């Protein structure tokens, strides 16, 4: 699969715009007629009144787009499937991972030791995907807007397990025997435990319950070809609890490329990790009610947001009213900030841990 702008697909309820229309048409004007009264009399001209038909208006035809990328649909059946969240390890021993470039949206969360990913698949999949690790209570707070997503994880302690089981997620824990088999879980003998658990997104979608449907659109997107407006930047540097992360804009591809502490962050399936949008959400972290040693991102409420898209930085705020609400981005004037159609990487960063680069 392509590494950058190859996520073209469609969401049944979300629409872009393609113009079609007719030409303006007018009734013909009668040509003047000349009558010679006498050789000494000037010719006279009679012109018939002209009638102009009203101009034909341009009609916008809705084009279906995938809800998590804003890109046009290429496979209607894919557009109808539910979101699938996979918890992916980000320990140094887990790199390179499989599937980060195939996910429509990736959330990076701080955990007990640096970070972990919640990769959201819908328009594409990854076979295999992983390494897969455990969930956190912050996942239930963060991912509720995805319309009861399938949730693939390795399992966790009793408190986290009860939290996931009590949520509206479709529980695809590797600890459940029927899930383990159907989702194609396996141990990769080239990796050390616990960084060796993989599965198949294709297998996971076979476990979709009856009545499940696609997620709603999560963000507003610019029209194709419409330039982003903001401060010109080359990208952003972050420090996620001791993990230095760099995102740099690559103008030829229109994507941001990721490095960790100066080393390109690679995906085993498709090369250097990339994305069309990097959204830095500055959030507070509190101890998880399931384990006070585990940080929990507070993603309900409001806070500062930086959106890096199309080579510019747009500063604003993020808001969420409750766990079922999508993230809404506003600029200083209160207008909704649009993203570039494509994939989005969301950094749940602590305050004052990011710097825009020039």
HELIX and SHEET records of a PDB file:
HELIX    1   1 UNK A   76  UNK A   79  1                                   4    
HELIX    2   2 UNK A   92  UNK A   94  5                                   3    
HELIX    3   3 UNK A  137  UNK A  142  1                                   6    
HELIX    4   4 UNK A  144  UNK A  146  5                                   3    
HELIX    5   5 UNK A  158  UNK A  165  1                                   8    
HELIX    6   6 UNK A  177  UNK A  182  1                                   6    
HELIX    7   7 UNK A  201  UNK A  205  1                                   5    
SHEET    1   A 2 UNK A  11  UNK A  20  0                                        
SHEET    2   A 2 UNK A  59  UNK A  65 -1                                        
SHEET    1   B 2 UNK A  33  UNK A  35  0                                        
SHEET    2   B 2 UNK A  44  UNK A  46 -1                                        
SHEET    1   C10 UNK A 170  UNK A 173  0                                        
SHEET    2   C10 UNK A 150  UNK A 153  1                                        
SHEET    3   C10 UNK A  84  UNK A  89  1                                        
SHEET    4   C10 UNK A 115  UNK A 121 -1                                        
SHEET    5   C10 UNK A 105  UNK A 110 -1                                        
SHEET    6   C10 UNK A 344  UNK A 349  1                                        
SHEET    7   C10 UNK A 277  UNK A 282  1                                        
SHEET    8   C10 UNK A 301  UNK A 309 -1                                        
SHEET    9   C10 UNK A 312  UNK A 320 -1                                        
SHEET   10   C10 UNK A 231  UNK A 232 -1                                        
SHEET    1   D10 UNK A 170  UNK A 173  0                                        
SHEET    2   D10 UNK A 150  UNK A 153  1                                        
SHEET    3   D10 UNK A  84  UNK A  89  1                                        
SHEET    4   D10 UNK A 115  UNK A 121 -1                                        
SHEET    5   D10 UNK A 105  UNK A 110 -1                                        
SHEET    6   D10 UNK A 344  UNK A 349  1                                        
SHEET    7   D10 UNK A 277  UNK A 282  1                                        
SHEET    8   D10 UNK A 301  UNK A 309 -1                                        
SHEET    9   D10 UNK A 312  UNK A 320 -1                                        
SHEET   10   D10 UNK A 328  UNK A 330 -1                                        
SHEET    1   E 3 UNK A 127  UNK A 130  0                                        
SHEET    2   E 3 UNK A 197  UNK A 200 -1                                        
SHEET    3   E 3 UNK A 186  UNK A 187 -1                                        
SHEET    1   F 5 UNK A 263  UNK A 264  0                                        
SHEET    2   F 5 UNK A 255  UNK A 260 -1                                        
SHEET    3   F 5 UNK A 243  UNK A 250 -1                                        
SHEET    4   F 5 UNK A 235  UNK A 240 -1                                        
SHEET    5   F 5 UNK A 354  UNK A 357 -1                                        
SHEET    1   G 3 UNK A 263  UNK A 264  0                                        
SHEET    2   G 3 UNK A 255  UNK A 260 -1                                        
SHEET    3   G 3 UNK A 274  UNK A 275 -1                                        
SHEET    1   H 2 UNK A 266  UNK A 267  0                                        
SHEET    2   H 2 UNK A 271  UNK A 272 -1                                        
SHEET    1   I 2 UNK A 284  UNK A 288  0                                        
SHEET    2   I 2 UNK A 291  UNK A 298 -1                                        
END                                                                             
